[in-house]
């Protein structure tokens, strides 16, 4: 398994940012469309509510159409929130990589190795290309050591 180059990681992160932005924009368009359809269903239901002689089965059908449109709006809102969350996450990862890639930090090296391992697919986690295991990440305590 080989680690990906910083240029490759930057390109993949840029692609992920673009894809997440497009997914969010698409979800927002679908939300606006579904809100418009729900509004039309509501107007139709309100217009027919006062009309005499309308069969109850027709009113039930119109209420069902409005309920379906309302359910679609709720699903689209959830999709927009999910897309926004993913876009924020991709932005944070890209920003962290850019901040850390300029230095020879362990975080940038770990990210490069992670991207390389995802590309390899068959390599086991924690195993280097030579067959050795990768050193464990060290976490430093906020308290100073005492002798």
N, C-alpha and C positions, 0 to 999 in steps of 0.2 A: 504494500500500500504506500502510495506516495502522497505527500501533502500537496494541496493545490497551491498554485502561485497566488500572490496577493492580487494580481491583475484579474485572474480567473474568478476569485472570490468577489472582487469589486463588480465584475460584470454580472455574476449570478445575483448578487445583492441588488444591483440596479434593475435586473430583470424581475426580481421578486417585488421590488417597489412599484415598477410599472404595472405588473400583473395585479397587485393588490389595489392600486389606484383604479385600474380599469374595472375590477370586480366591484369596487365600491360605487363607481359612477353608474355601472349597469344596475346594481341593486337600488340605487337612488331613483333612476329612471323608472324602474318597475314599481317602486313605491308610489311615485307620483301618478303613474298610469292607474294603479289599483285604487288610489284615493279618488281619482276622477270617475272610475267605473262605479265605485261605491256611492259617490255623490249622485250620479245619474239614477242608480237603483233607488236611492232614498227619495229623490224628487218624484220618480214614477210612483213609488209607494204612497207618498203624501198626496199626490194628485188624485189617485184612485180611492183614497180613504174617504173622501167626501162625496164621491160620485154615487148616486143612488142606483140600485139595480145591478151592481156588480156582484157576481157570485163569490161566495166565501172561498171556494177552491182557487179562484183567480187571486184573491187577496193573500191566501196562504202561499201561493206560488211566488208572488212578489216579495213577501216577507222572507221566504227561503232564499230568493236571489240576493236580497240585501244581507242576510246572514252569511251567505257564501262570500259575498264581496267584502264584508267586514272581516271574515276569517283570512281572506287573502291579504288584506291590508296588514293584519297582525303578523302574518308570516313574512311579508315584505319588510316590515319594520325590524323584525328579528334578523333578517338577512342583511339589512343595512348595518345594524349594530355589530353583527359578526364581521362584516367586511371592514368596517371602521376599526374594529379591534385588531384585526389582522394587519391592516395598513399601519396602524400605530406600532405594532410589534415589529414589523419589517423595518420601519423607520428607526426604531430604537436599536435593532441589531446592526443596521447599516451604519448608524451614527457611532455606535460603540466600536465597530470594526475600524472605521476611519480614524477614530481617536486613538485606538490602540495600535493600529497597523504602522503608524509612523515610528513607534518605538519597538524595540525587540522584547515586547512584554510576553509573559507566559499566556495571557488571555488570547492575544492575536495568534500565537503559535497553536494554541489549542483549537481555536476556531478554524484555522487553516487545516489542521489535521482532521477535524470533524468533517469539514466539507470534502476533504479527500477521501475519508472513509465512507461517506454517503455515496460518492461517485463510484468507489470500488465495489460496493454491494456485498461481496462475499467475504471480505476481511472481517475478522472478529474484532470486537471492541477491545481496545487496550493492547492490541498486538501491533508491533511495528513491522515494517517491510522485511526486516532481517529475521523476524521470528521472535525477537525479544519482546518483553512486555514493556509498555510505556511506564515511566515513573508516575507515581500517584501525584495528583495535584496537591500542593501544600497550601493549607489554610492557616493563616497567621492569627494568633490570638490577639485581641485588643490589649490584653494585659501584658506588661513586660515580664520576662522570665526572671525567676529568682534562683540564686545558687543554692 
